Amino acid sequence: MEVKKDILWRVYLVYLFICLFGVAIIAKVCVVQFSEGEEWKARAQSLTTEYFNIEAVRGNIYDDDGSLLATSLPYYEVGMDVNTDYLLAMPQEKFDDLADSLALSLATLLNDRSRTEYFRAIKNARKSHDRYVVVARNVSYQQLQAMKNFPLFRLGKNRGGFVYLQTNKRERPFRLLAARTIGYEREGIKPVGLEGAYNDYLKGVSGQRLMQKIAGGVWMPINDDNEVEPQDGCDLISTIDINIQDVAEHALEYQLIKNKAAYGCVVLMEVKTGEVKAIANLSRVDSNTYYENFNYAIGTATEPGSTFKLASLMAVMEDGYVDLDDMVDLGNGTRRFYDRVMKDSHEPEVRKVSVQRVFEISSNVGVARIITDHYSKDPQKFIDRLYKMNLNNPLNLSIPGEGMPMIKSTSDKDWSGVSLPWISHGYEVKVTPMQTLTLYNAVANDGVMVRPRFVREIRKRGQVIKSFGTEVINPAICSKSTIEKAQQMLEGVVLNGTAKNLKAASYRIAGKTGTAQVSNKGLYKNGNSVCYQASFVGYFPAENPKYSCIVLVNGPSNGIYYGNVVAGPIFKEIADKVYSGSLDIHRAINSTEPEYALRAPMIKGGSSHDIQTVLNTLKVRSAGAGDAQWVEGNLSDSAFVQLSGRDIETKLRSGIVPNLMGMVAKDALYLLENHGLKVKISGSGVVTKQSVEAGSRFRKGELIVLNLL
């Protein structure tokens, strides 16, 4: 009996425990259902839904007259939910017919897969109960509009399962033109060009769209519309002229291929405003292919060579030490400075020349002697004068990646006894091509140095929200008289100096050639051969400057490396085409005073008797010929010709080849053949290149080739 009671008691306890446990479960269910229900529903939903950012349409970039340089085109990913309630209720036979028609329409429109492949993909998705299958990617807007009328798709999202997502793809209508200047902006990569510099304006504001994660880890939009609509970016109106850009790139590319150069760059800038109208940078990929993958014009600071001589002579003239007609003794074209010997590229024709002539023939020895004669006791005074011309400061351009200029100070650890003469002709200093151009542009702009700029306006829906005007860096880099002398020197280089091959018939060019040995970690040689950098920088038309331009060619490897024959032709081609298309800078054909009455004619080198006869007939004043039989002309003012003698026959009688640059073919042929040389003429005009260098000894019967231009 006791055992029976004990068993019943235990059964009772088990039953009680089960009841209490059941009550606890019911209570917990009630709590979850009624008290915590919303929280758990949100948690469950958060595991399968998520807000995705919708990229805004990036703003366009235009050139200065409205041509598109960069734009964002919409592309779409098109998908299909083949298991909507409406489609599931559709008889299989009817669905197959519509799916087959859809497959045919897709294959015809997109031409990337066959009708059978499309049909199989749709049918398999229905069979496996997939809620989302990608039909096509990179669909254009026009293709999307056509798809909206296809079988099944025309039923919409809820009935036909038609779903699409928009993405934006950046396109450049002119392909590689100004590619590096236009640039790009990518996450995790250093910003480049206008795209990077003005990204905050261009990118717009992202929107949001609620997406649901379905079988297979695929995300599908929940609603037809975005939860937050994106806001399009602003448009950028640049200063680039796409027509000039095209001319600049093709002229640069042609000469780079011709000279088998490593790389090159060109910048064309408007003198008064600083607006950059063209900027091209090309690097060698193979013997006939060049690509724009780095902005050398802005980012690479190198030793400029002879183009720096302008700054040196401006400094010494500004301090009142020399004038253009002061004489300089060049000796034999060599000079020792401490333990180093400086050489000119050619032995001078005469020992003593004017400061103007030193610049025109680009004498390293002449410039170095001028600077050391006047600053050797106080070299920092020379450096300070360069600093006052802003040559030691970056330009702070809007485009990122500017190279830092380097102008040594006497307090620097690496300053030495040869620093002053070597800095004077463009070594032991570093500047970018854009920084050099800005100096020359200031000379063209009567001393006002302006900052180069690439953007004119920012617009939002056609309305200007920000404008960019001319920024003055320095209102006067030096005195007016020094600027006028600098302008005269630059014109003289093209009229009578190293850039005579750039003379233009209808307008005047002013500028300076540069040929530098490129330094690589302190060394000036690459293997067994010297690595050169050729350049030309100047402005046009010289009488009323509208544009300034710099051309730099690095590493020409065809045996020709001088700035006038490597970089000069690029400048000339660009200047000719820009001038011909710029009617506002042309001289009016009905001008009351003809040009020949305003300025003395350009004089080719030749017989003193012949030249003097022509000048007397034209009633043009001249002086300086003396008893010299052969002369060349130098303009000393607007209507006066300064003649200087050329000691040509003395050299020929001594068995030495003279400098024949600038002479007409008739005179050069007469002189050379009379002294036993065989002559071959190529081209027409005046001598711009001779196959046997001036100063070389020759043998009778030796062939010399003269290139005329």
TIKOL-134907 format. One record per residue (C-alpha): residue in one letter; x, z, y. Coordinates in steps of 0.5 Angstrom, whole numbers, plus 500, padded with zeros to 3 digits. Layout:
! TIKOL-134907
aXZY
...
This chain:
! TIKOL-134907
m500500500
e506502505
v509495503
k503491505
k502495511
d510493513
i509486511
l503485516
w506489521
r512484521
v507478521
y504481527
l510482531
v512474529
y505472531
l506476538
f513473539
i511466538
c505467543
l509470548
f514464547
g509459548
v506463554
a513462557
i514455556
i507454559
a509458565
k515454566
v511447565
c507450571
v512452575
v516445574
q509441575
f507444581
s512448584
e519444583
g515437581
e517434588
e524436587
w525433580
k522427581
a526426587
r532427583
a530422577
q529417583
s536418586
l539416579
t535410579
t534408586
e539407592
y540405599
f545399600
n548396606
i545390609
e551386612
a549384619
v550376621
r557376624
g557373631
n560366633
i567365636
y567359641
d572355644
d572354652
d566348652
g562351646
s565348640
l564353634
l571355632
a568361627
t561362625
s557366619
l553362614
p548365610
y548365603
y543367597
e543370590
v537368587
g534372581
m528373577
d524378574
v521375568
n517381566
t512382572
d505384570
y502377571
l507373567
l507378561
a499377561
m501369561
p500366555
q507364552
e505356552
k503356559
f509360561
d514356557
d511350561
l512353568
a519355566
d521348563
s519345570
l522351574
a529349570
l528342571
s527343579
l533348579
a538343575
t536337580
l537342586
l543345584
n547340579
d551346576
r547347570
s543343565
r535343565
t536346558
e541352560
y536354565
f530354561
r534358555
a536363560
i529364563
k526364556
n531369553
a530374559
r523374557
k524375550
s529381551
h524384556
d530383562
r527385569
y532381573
v536375571
v541372576
v539365577
a544362582
r549364587
n552362593
v545358595
s544355602
y539357606
q536350606
q536350598
l533357598
q527354602
a526349597
m526354591
k520357595
n516351592
f518351585
p514353579
l513360578
f518362584
r512359589
l508365586
g512370590
k516377588
n510381585
r507375581
g512370580
g518375580
f522371585
v528375588
y533373593
l539377597
q542375603
t550375604
n554372610
k560367609
r565366614
e566359616
r571355621
p568348622
f575346624
r578348618
l586350620
l586349627
a588355631
a587359624
r591365625
t589366633
i582366630
g584370625
y580375620
e577382619
r577385612
e577392610
g583395608
i587389611
k591389618
p586386623
v589379625
g587374631
l580374635
e576376629
g580383628
a581384636
y574384637
n571386631
d567392634
y563386638
l563381633
k561385627
g554387629
v550393626
s548394618
g541394616
q539398609
r535396603
l532400597
m535398591
q533400584
k537400578
i534397572
a536395564
g543393564
g546396570
v543391575
w540393582
m534389584
p530390591
i524394591
n521391597
d520384600
d523387606
n529391608
e528398610
v532398616
e533391619
p541389621
q543387628
d547381629
g553381632
c555379639
d558372640
l565371643
i567365648
s575364647
t579360652
i582355647
d580348648
i580345641
n582338643
i588340646
q589345640
d588339636
v594335640
a598341639
e598342632
h599335630
a605334635
l608340632
e607338625
y610331626
q616334629
l617340624
i616335618
k621330621
n626335622
k625339616
a624345620
a623352617
y617354622
g615352629
c610354635
v607352641
v603355646
l599352652
m597356658
e593355664
v598357670
k593360675
t589364670
g593365664
e588362659
v591360653
k588353652
a592352645
i597356640
a599353634
n604356629
l606353623
s610355617
r614350612
v610350605
d614344602
s618338605
n611335608
t606341608
y606346613
y601352614
e599357619
n600364616
f604368621
n603368629
y610367631
a608365638
i606373639
g609376633
t616374633
a622377638
t628373637
e634371641
p632366646
g638363648
s639358654
t632359656
f634366658
k639363663
l633362668
a632370669
s639371669
l640366675
m634368679
a637376678
v643374682
m640369687
e635375688
d641380689
g643375694
y650373691
v649366690
d646360692
l644353689
d650349692
d655355691
m661352686
v663354680
d669353676
l667351669
g675350667
n675346660
g668349658
t671355654
r672362657
r675369654
f671375655
y675381651
d676379644
r671373644
v671366646
m665363649
k664355649
d659350652
s656345647
h660339651
e666339655
p664339662
e665332666
v668335672
r671342673
k667345679
v660344679
s654347683
v650353681
q644348681
r648343676
v650349672
f643350670
e642343669
i647342664
s646349661
s653351661
n654358658
v661359661
g658357668
v652362667
a656368664
r662367670
i657367675
i654374672
t660377670
d663375677
h658379681
y656385676
s662387672
k663393676
d655395676
p652391670
q646396670
k644393677
f643386673
i639389668
d635393673
r633386676
l631383669
y627390668
k623388675
m621382672
n618385667
l622382661
n623389658
n615390657
p610388652
l605384655
n599388651
l595382649
s588383646
i591380640
p594385635
g601384633
e605383639
g613383638
m617388642
p622385647
m629388647
i633388654
k639392653
s641398658
t648400659
s646407656
d645404650
k650405644
d651398642
w653396649
s660393649
g664389654
v661383652
s654385653
l654382660
p656375659
w652374652
i646377655
s646372661
h645366657
g640369652
y644373646
e644381645
v636380648
k630379644
v623376647
t617373644
p616366645
m609368649
q614373653
t618367655
l612363657
t609368661
l616369665
y616361666
n609361668
a610366673
v615361677
a610356676
n605361679
d609362685
g612369683
v605372680
m606374673
v599374670
r597376663
p596371657
r588372655
f584369649
v577371651
r573369657
e566372655
i562376650
r555374649
k549377646
r543373645
g546368650
q546373655
v553375658
i555382657
k562382658
s567378662
f574377662
g578375669
t585374670
e590380670
v596380674
i602384671
n606383677
p604380684
a611378686
i617378680
c622376686
s622373693
k619367695
s625364696
t628365689
i622362686
e623356690
k630355688
a628357681
q623351681
q628346684
m633348678
l627347673
e626340676
g633338676
v633340669
v628334667
l631329673
n638330672
g640335666
t639336659
a632334659
k632327662
n629324656
l622328658
k622324665
a615322666
a613316670
s606318673
y607326674
r613331674
i615336669
a619342670
g623346665
k629348661
t632347654
g634352649
t639352643
a640358640
q644360634
v639365630
s641372628
n639375622
k641382621
g647381626
l650375623
y649368626
k650364620
n646362614
g650361608
n655356610
s651352615
v649355622
c642356623
y639354630
q633355634
a631349639
s626350644
f623347651
v619351656
g616349662
y610347666
f607340669
p605337674
a611340677
e609338684
n602342683
p603346676
k596346672
y599348665
s605352662
c608350655
i613353650
v615349644
l620353639
v622350633
n626354628
g631352623
p631344624
s636342618
n636334619
g643335623
i639335630
y638342633
y638341641
g632343645
n631336648
v631332642
v627337637
a622341642
g622337648
p618331644
i613336642
f612338649
k612331652
e607329647
i602335649
a603334656
d602326656
k595327653
v593333657
y595330663
s591323661
g585327660
s585332666
l583328672
d583334677
i591334677
h591326678
r594324684
a588320688
i589312687
n587311695
s591317697
t593315704
e601316703
p604313697
e609317693
y615313694
a615315701
l614323700
r620323695
a626320693
p626316687
m629318680
i636315679
k639313673
g646314672
g650307673
s655303677
s656307684
h656300688
d649298684
i646304686
q648305693
t645297694
v638299691
l638306695
n640302702
t635297701
l629302700
k632306706
v633312702
r638317704
s644319699
a651322699
g656325695
a658318691
g665318695
d670313691
a667314684
q666308681
w660311676
v655316679
e649320677
g643322682
n641329683
l635331688
s637335693
d631336697
s624332697
a627325700
f634326699
v639323693
q645327692
l650323688
s656326684
g661322681
r662321673
d670320671
i668315665
e673310665
t679315666
k676318659
l676312656
r683310658
s685316655
g682315648
i676320649
v669318649
p665320655
n658323656
l654317657
m647321658
g642318663
m646311663
v642304662
a644300656
k648295661
d653299664
a654303657
l655297653
y660294659
l664300659
l665301651
e666294649
n671293655
h675299651
g675296644
l669300641
k663297638
v656298640
k649298637
i643300642
s637303639
g631303644
s630302651
g631306657
v637310658
v641313654
t639320651
k643320644
q650318642
s653318635
v660320637
e660326641
a663326648
g670329648
s671326641
r677321640
f676314638
r679308635
k679301637
g673298633
e670304632
l662304632
i658308637
v650308636
l646309643
n639311642
l635310649
l629312651
